[in-house]
Amino acid sequence: MMRLLAALFLALATLVPSTAALAQEVPLKGLGRFDGWRENSLIGYGLVTGLAGTGDTRRSEVTRQALRNVLSRLGTTVTEDQINSRNVAVVIVTATLPPSANPGDRIDAVVSSIGDARSLAGGTLLMTPLIGPNQQPYALAQGSLTVGGYAFEAELERQQRNFPTTGVLPDGATVEFPVDAQILKENGEISFLLSEASFTTAERIAQAVNASQGRQLAYVKNADEVVIRYGGSPALLSAFVSRLENLRVEPDTIPRIVINERTGTIVAGTDVRISSVVVSQGDIKVTVTSDNTASQPSFISGFANDVSSLIVTNTDLEVEEGTNDTVATFPNTTVGSLVQGLARGKVGTRRIISILQAIKAAGALHAEIIVQ
């Protein structure tokens, strides 16, 4: 432990006093989005055919009913008793419609089994309408599935890789209804929504917009919203928004430390400050040893049926308290310097996590700690 203490002080002495990290300017489009410009979720219900005996069983009444409905629309009438195949599976199809789309555009779709099918590998999705929250169809999905796994079973032996009950249709859905997101409101204003609410960042965005336009067009409505007035022609709106998207703004940095105790990972900005603090970590070792012995009553063995052996456990507890405890004093520094000093002193990651949490509880760590 004396070597650990010496290494800690040597590491701290050799560290160059760190300055606050210089924040970088980023394009406005990297800080959020314009109100009204958003993606939309689509969902559908369909059938996958062509499975090699890995589809839904006869226990799935929904599958049989869906297959009868499809065949009836194609001019074929079948009864429930005539459907005895495991080459069909009922599925849910999901997709994401971009903010702006035209008829004929292709989008990806994800197909998931909702029955008792073992695998969708090799299957083909029949034409499935994809509807939006307003129950209106916006796209049609159909095509061969791409499944990144398999599942085979024979004579009570089963081999499976990944999850073969979910597949992907790359560009397998065709947009049938046009979508055009509207960001310009009726009052002639545009709202920019920040990904992370910050009054400082919002004020800087408003100042950058006003400086670029040479007049007061933007104002901060809330920590996560900046309102921009637009009085030009609708035909010039796209050019106006394009110039706004490429404005460079310096975002406000939030002091934050992210800790993952399961993997022993610490992520922190180098400019997160720590006030003067003393860290003391004693070297205490606790050893618990258990010795199990059996007591056999041999002198009465055979004379009584209810007499059995007795297991006796002897526990020995030893506590060793080191004489060379570690006491280190850290001046005003940053989390980066502290972690580097502890790491050079051969302090484990999990111990560093405990030290950071203790410093935070002592009020010397000026940042938010997020434990995952």
C-alpha positions as CSV (number, residue, x, y, z in Angstrom):
1,M,0.0,0.0,0.0
2,M,2.9,2.3,0.5
3,R,3.9,1.8,-3.1
4,L,0.3,2.6,-4.1
5,L,0.4,5.8,-2.1
6,A,3.7,6.8,-3.7
7,A,2.4,6.1,-7.1
8,L,-0.6,8.2,-6.5
9,F,1.4,11.2,-5.4
10,L,3.8,10.7,-8.3
11,A,1.0,10.6,-10.8
12,L,-0.6,13.7,-9.4
13,A,2.7,15.5,-9.4
14,T,3.4,14.7,-13.0
15,L,-0.1,15.7,-14.2
16,V,-0.3,18.9,-16.1
17,P,-3.1,21.1,-14.7
18,S,-5.9,20.6,-17.1
19,T,-8.0,23.4,-18.4
20,A,-11.6,23.3,-19.3
21,A,-12.2,21.5,-22.6
22,L,-12.9,23.9,-25.4
23,A,-16.4,23.4,-26.6
24,Q,-16.8,23.0,-30.3
25,E,-19.4,24.6,-32.5
26,V,-21.8,22.2,-34.2
27,P,-24.4,22.7,-37.0
28,L,-27.8,23.6,-35.8
29,K,-29.3,20.4,-37.3
30,G,-27.1,18.4,-34.8
31,L,-28.8,20.0,-31.8
32,G,-32.4,19.1,-32.5
33,R,-35.1,19.2,-35.2
34,F,-37.8,21.5,-36.6
35,D,-41.3,21.0,-35.2
36,G,-43.4,19.0,-37.7
37,W,-40.4,17.2,-39.2
38,R,-40.8,13.7,-37.8
39,E,-41.0,10.1,-38.8
40,N,-44.2,8.1,-38.5
41,S,-44.7,4.4,-37.5
42,L,-46.7,2.0,-39.7
43,I,-48.0,-1.4,-38.8
44,G,-49.8,-4.2,-40.7
45,Y,-51.0,-7.8,-40.3
46,G,-50.2,-10.4,-42.9
47,L,-49.1,-13.9,-43.8
48,V,-45.7,-15.5,-44.7
49,T,-45.8,-18.5,-47.0
50,G,-43.3,-20.9,-48.3
51,L,-41.9,-22.1,-45.0
52,A,-40.4,-25.6,-44.8
53,G,-42.7,-27.0,-42.2
54,T,-41.6,-24.4,-39.6
55,G,-44.8,-22.3,-39.7
56,D,-47.8,-22.1,-37.3
57,T,-49.4,-25.3,-36.1
58,R,-53.1,-26.2,-36.4
59,R,-53.5,-24.8,-32.9
60,S,-53.3,-21.3,-34.3
61,E,-56.9,-20.5,-35.4
62,V,-55.9,-17.0,-36.4
63,T,-53.5,-18.4,-39.1
64,R,-56.2,-20.7,-40.6
65,Q,-58.7,-17.9,-40.7
66,A,-56.2,-15.5,-42.3
67,L,-55.3,-18.1,-44.9
68,R,-59.0,-18.7,-45.7
69,N,-59.5,-15.0,-46.2
70,V,-56.6,-14.7,-48.6
71,L,-57.7,-17.6,-50.6
72,S,-61.3,-16.4,-50.8
73,R,-60.1,-13.1,-52.2
74,L,-58.2,-15.0,-54.8
75,G,-61.4,-16.9,-55.8
76,T,-60.7,-20.2,-53.9
77,T,-63.0,-21.5,-51.2
78,V,-61.5,-23.9,-48.6
79,T,-62.8,-25.3,-45.4
80,E,-60.9,-25.4,-42.1
81,D,-60.4,-29.1,-42.3
82,Q,-58.6,-28.7,-45.7
83,I,-55.9,-26.5,-44.1
84,N,-53.3,-28.8,-42.6
85,S,-50.0,-27.3,-43.5
86,R,-47.2,-25.8,-41.5
87,N,-45.8,-23.7,-44.4
88,V,-47.7,-20.6,-43.3
89,A,-47.2,-18.2,-40.4
90,V,-49.2,-15.1,-39.3
91,V,-47.0,-12.1,-38.8
92,I,-47.0,-8.4,-37.7
93,V,-45.2,-6.1,-40.2
94,T,-43.8,-2.8,-39.0
95,A,-42.1,0.1,-40.9
96,T,-41.1,3.7,-40.5
97,L,-42.4,6.3,-42.9
98,P,-40.0,9.2,-43.4
99,P,-41.2,12.8,-42.9
100,S,-41.3,13.3,-46.7
101,A,-42.2,10.5,-49.1
102,N,-43.7,10.1,-52.5
103,P,-45.7,7.3,-54.1
104,G,-43.3,4.6,-55.4
105,D,-40.6,5.3,-52.7
106,R,-39.3,2.1,-51.1
107,I,-38.8,1.7,-47.3
108,D,-37.6,-1.2,-45.1
109,A,-40.1,-3.4,-43.2
110,V,-39.6,-5.7,-40.3
111,V,-41.7,-9.0,-40.1
112,S,-42.3,-10.7,-36.7
113,S,-44.2,-13.9,-36.0
114,I,-47.1,-13.7,-33.6
115,G,-48.0,-17.4,-33.8
116,D,-46.1,-20.5,-32.8
117,A,-43.9,-20.7,-35.9
118,R,-40.4,-22.0,-35.3
119,S,-38.7,-20.1,-38.1
120,L,-39.5,-17.6,-40.9
121,A,-36.4,-18.5,-43.0
122,G,-37.2,-18.9,-46.6
123,G,-40.6,-17.4,-46.4
124,T,-42.4,-14.8,-48.6
125,L,-44.6,-12.1,-47.2
126,L,-47.9,-11.7,-49.0
127,M,-49.2,-8.2,-49.9
128,T,-49.8,-6.5,-46.6
129,P,-51.2,-2.9,-46.2
130,L,-49.3,-0.8,-43.7
131,I,-51.5,1.6,-41.8
132,G,-50.7,4.7,-39.8
133,P,-52.2,5.9,-36.5
134,N,-55.2,7.4,-38.4
135,Q,-56.0,3.9,-39.7
136,Q,-55.2,4.9,-43.3
137,P,-52.9,2.7,-45.5
138,Y,-49.7,4.5,-46.5
139,A,-47.6,1.6,-47.9
140,L,-47.8,-2.0,-49.2
141,A,-45.3,-4.6,-48.1
142,Q,-44.5,-7.8,-50.0
143,G,-41.4,-9.9,-50.8
144,S,-38.9,-12.5,-49.7
145,L,-37.7,-12.3,-46.1
146,T,-34.1,-12.0,-45.0
147,V,-33.7,-13.9,-41.7
148,G,-30.4,-13.7,-39.9
149,G,-30.8,-17.1,-38.1
150,Y,-32.1,-20.6,-38.3
151,A,-33.8,-23.3,-36.3
152,F,-33.8,-27.0,-37.1
153,E,-35.3,-29.8,-35.1
154,A,-35.1,-33.6,-35.7
155,E,-35.5,-36.5,-33.3
156,L,-35.7,-34.4,-30.2
157,E,-32.5,-32.5,-31.1
158,R,-32.7,-28.8,-31.8
159,Q,-30.2,-26.3,-33.3
160,Q,-31.0,-22.6,-33.3
161,R,-29.0,-19.5,-34.1
162,N,-30.2,-16.0,-33.3
163,F,-33.9,-15.4,-33.6
164,P,-35.4,-16.8,-36.8
165,T,-38.9,-15.7,-36.0
166,T,-38.1,-12.2,-37.1
167,G,-37.1,-11.1,-40.6
168,V,-36.4,-8.0,-42.6
169,L,-37.7,-6.8,-46.0
170,P,-35.0,-4.4,-47.3
171,D,-36.9,-1.9,-49.5
172,G,-39.8,-4.3,-49.3
173,A,-42.5,-1.8,-48.8
174,T,-43.8,0.6,-51.4
175,V,-45.2,4.0,-50.4
176,E,-48.7,4.5,-51.8
177,F,-49.8,7.7,-50.2
178,P,-47.7,10.9,-50.3
179,V,-46.5,12.5,-47.1
180,D,-45.2,16.0,-46.8
181,A,-44.2,17.3,-43.4
182,Q,-45.2,20.9,-42.7
183,I,-42.8,22.9,-40.5
184,L,-44.2,26.4,-41.3
185,K,-47.2,27.2,-39.0
186,E,-50.2,29.2,-40.0
187,N,-48.9,32.3,-38.1
188,G,-45.7,32.2,-40.2
189,E,-43.4,30.9,-37.4
190,I,-41.0,27.9,-37.3
191,S,-40.2,26.1,-34.1
192,F,-36.8,24.5,-33.5
193,L,-36.9,21.8,-30.8
194,L,-33.7,21.0,-28.9
195,S,-32.7,17.4,-28.2
196,E,-31.5,18.4,-24.7
197,A,-33.3,21.3,-23.0
198,S,-30.9,24.1,-22.1
199,F,-31.7,27.8,-21.8
200,T,-28.1,28.6,-22.5
201,T,-28.1,26.6,-25.8
202,A,-31.5,28.0,-26.8
203,E,-30.3,31.6,-26.3
204,R,-27.2,30.9,-28.3
205,I,-29.3,29.5,-31.1
206,A,-31.6,32.6,-31.1
207,Q,-28.5,34.9,-31.2
208,A,-27.0,33.0,-34.1
209,V,-30.2,33.1,-36.1
210,N,-30.6,36.9,-35.5
211,A,-27.0,37.6,-36.3
212,S,-27.2,35.6,-39.6
213,Q,-30.4,37.4,-40.7
214,G,-29.4,40.8,-39.5
215,R,-32.6,41.3,-37.6
216,Q,-34.6,40.0,-34.6
217,L,-36.4,36.9,-36.0
218,A,-35.8,34.4,-33.3
219,Y,-36.7,34.3,-29.6
220,V,-36.5,31.6,-26.9
221,K,-39.9,30.3,-25.9
222,N,-38.7,27.6,-23.6
223,A,-35.5,25.7,-22.7
224,D,-36.2,23.2,-25.5
225,E,-37.8,25.5,-28.1
226,V,-36.7,28.4,-30.2
227,V,-39.3,30.2,-32.3
228,I,-38.2,31.8,-35.6
229,R,-40.4,34.2,-37.6
230,Y,-40.5,33.7,-41.3
231,G,-42.1,36.4,-43.5
232,G,-40.9,35.3,-46.9
233,S,-42.4,33.4,-49.8
234,P,-43.3,29.7,-49.3
235,A,-41.2,29.0,-52.3
236,L,-38.1,30.2,-50.5
237,L,-38.8,28.4,-47.3
238,S,-36.5,25.4,-48.1
239,A,-33.6,27.8,-48.8
240,F,-34.2,29.6,-45.6
241,V,-34.3,26.4,-43.5
242,S,-31.2,25.1,-45.3
243,R,-29.3,28.2,-44.1
244,L,-30.6,27.7,-40.6
245,E,-29.6,24.1,-40.5
246,N,-26.0,24.9,-41.2
247,L,-25.6,27.7,-38.7
248,R,-22.9,26.7,-36.2
249,V,-23.7,27.0,-32.5
250,E,-21.7,26.2,-29.4
251,P,-23.9,24.0,-27.2
252,D,-23.9,24.3,-23.5
253,T,-22.1,21.4,-21.8
254,I,-23.7,19.7,-18.9
255,P,-21.3,18.3,-16.2
256,R,-22.1,14.7,-16.2
257,I,-20.4,11.4,-15.4
258,V,-21.8,8.1,-16.7
259,I,-20.9,5.0,-14.7
260,N,-21.7,1.4,-15.8
261,E,-21.0,-0.8,-12.7
262,R,-21.6,-4.0,-14.6
263,T,-18.8,-3.4,-17.1
264,G,-16.7,-1.1,-14.9
265,T,-16.9,1.7,-17.4
266,I,-16.5,5.4,-16.6
267,V,-17.2,8.2,-19.1
268,A,-16.7,11.8,-18.0
269,G,-15.8,15.1,-19.6
270,T,-12.3,16.2,-18.8
271,D,-13.5,19.6,-17.5
272,V,-15.7,18.2,-14.7
273,R,-14.3,19.9,-11.6
274,I,-13.5,18.4,-8.2
275,S,-13.0,20.5,-5.1
276,S,-10.2,19.8,-2.6
277,V,-10.8,16.4,-1.1
278,V,-9.0,13.8,1.0
279,V,-9.5,10.1,0.0
280,S,-8.8,7.5,2.6
281,Q,-9.3,3.8,1.7
282,G,-8.2,1.3,4.3
283,D,-6.8,-2.1,3.4
284,I,-9.1,-4.5,5.2
285,K,-9.2,-8.2,4.4
286,V,-12.0,-10.4,5.7
287,T,-11.7,-14.2,5.4
288,V,-14.4,-16.6,6.3
289,T,-13.5,-20.4,6.3
290,S,-16.1,-23.1,6.9
291,D,-15.2,-26.7,7.8
292,N,-18.0,-29.3,7.6
293,T,-17.5,-32.6,9.6
294,A,-19.9,-35.5,10.1
295,S,-20.7,-36.9,13.5
296,Q,-21.6,-40.6,13.2
297,P,-23.2,-42.2,16.3
298,S,-21.7,-45.7,15.6
299,F,-22.3,-47.0,19.2
300,I,-26.1,-47.1,18.6
301,S,-26.1,-47.7,14.9
302,G,-28.4,-50.5,14.1
303,F,-30.5,-50.2,17.3
304,A,-32.6,-47.2,16.3
305,N,-34.1,-46.4,12.9
306,D,-34.5,-42.7,13.6
307,V,-30.9,-42.0,14.4
308,S,-28.7,-40.5,11.6
309,S,-25.5,-38.7,11.1
310,L,-25.1,-35.1,12.2
311,I,-23.3,-32.5,10.0
312,V,-21.3,-30.0,12.1
313,T,-20.1,-26.8,10.6
314,N,-17.2,-24.9,12.2
315,T,-16.7,-21.3,11.0
316,D,-13.5,-19.4,11.4
317,L,-13.6,-15.7,10.8
318,E,-10.4,-13.7,10.4
319,V,-10.1,-10.0,9.9
320,E,-6.8,-8.5,8.8
321,E,-6.5,-4.8,8.9
322,G,-3.5,-3.4,7.1
323,T,-1.1,-1.1,8.8
324,N,-0.4,1.0,5.7
325,D,-3.8,2.5,4.8
326,T,-3.9,4.8,1.8
327,V,-4.6,8.5,2.5
328,A,-4.3,10.7,-0.5
329,T,-5.0,14.5,-0.8
330,F,-6.2,15.8,-4.1
331,P,-6.1,19.6,-4.8
332,N,-8.6,21.3,-7.0
333,T,-8.6,19.2,-10.2
334,T,-10.8,17.5,-12.7
335,V,-12.3,14.0,-12.9
336,G,-9.9,13.2,-15.8
337,S,-6.9,14.0,-13.6
338,L,-8.3,12.1,-10.7
339,V,-9.1,9.0,-12.7
340,Q,-5.6,9.1,-14.4
341,G,-3.9,9.4,-11.0
342,L,-5.9,6.5,-9.5
343,A,-5.3,4.3,-12.6
344,R,-1.6,5.0,-12.5
345,G,-1.7,4.0,-8.9
346,K,-3.1,0.6,-9.9
347,V,-6.5,1.3,-8.4
348,G,-9.2,-0.9,-10.0
349,T,-12.0,0.5,-12.0
350,R,-14.7,-0.6,-9.5
351,R,-12.8,1.1,-6.7
352,I,-12.6,4.3,-8.7
353,I,-16.4,4.1,-9.1
354,S,-16.8,3.8,-5.4
355,I,-14.4,6.7,-4.8
356,L,-16.3,9.0,-7.3
357,Q,-19.6,8.1,-5.6
358,A,-18.2,8.9,-2.2
359,I,-16.7,12.3,-3.4
360,K,-20.1,13.1,-4.9
361,A,-21.8,12.4,-1.6
362,A,-19.3,14.6,0.2
363,G,-20.3,17.5,-2.1
364,A,-16.8,17.8,-3.7
365,L,-17.8,16.5,-7.2
366,H,-19.7,19.2,-9.2
367,A,-21.4,17.0,-11.8
368,E,-24.3,14.7,-12.2
369,I,-23.6,11.0,-11.8
370,I,-25.7,8.6,-13.9
371,V,-25.4,4.9,-12.9
372,Q,-26.4,2.5,-15.6
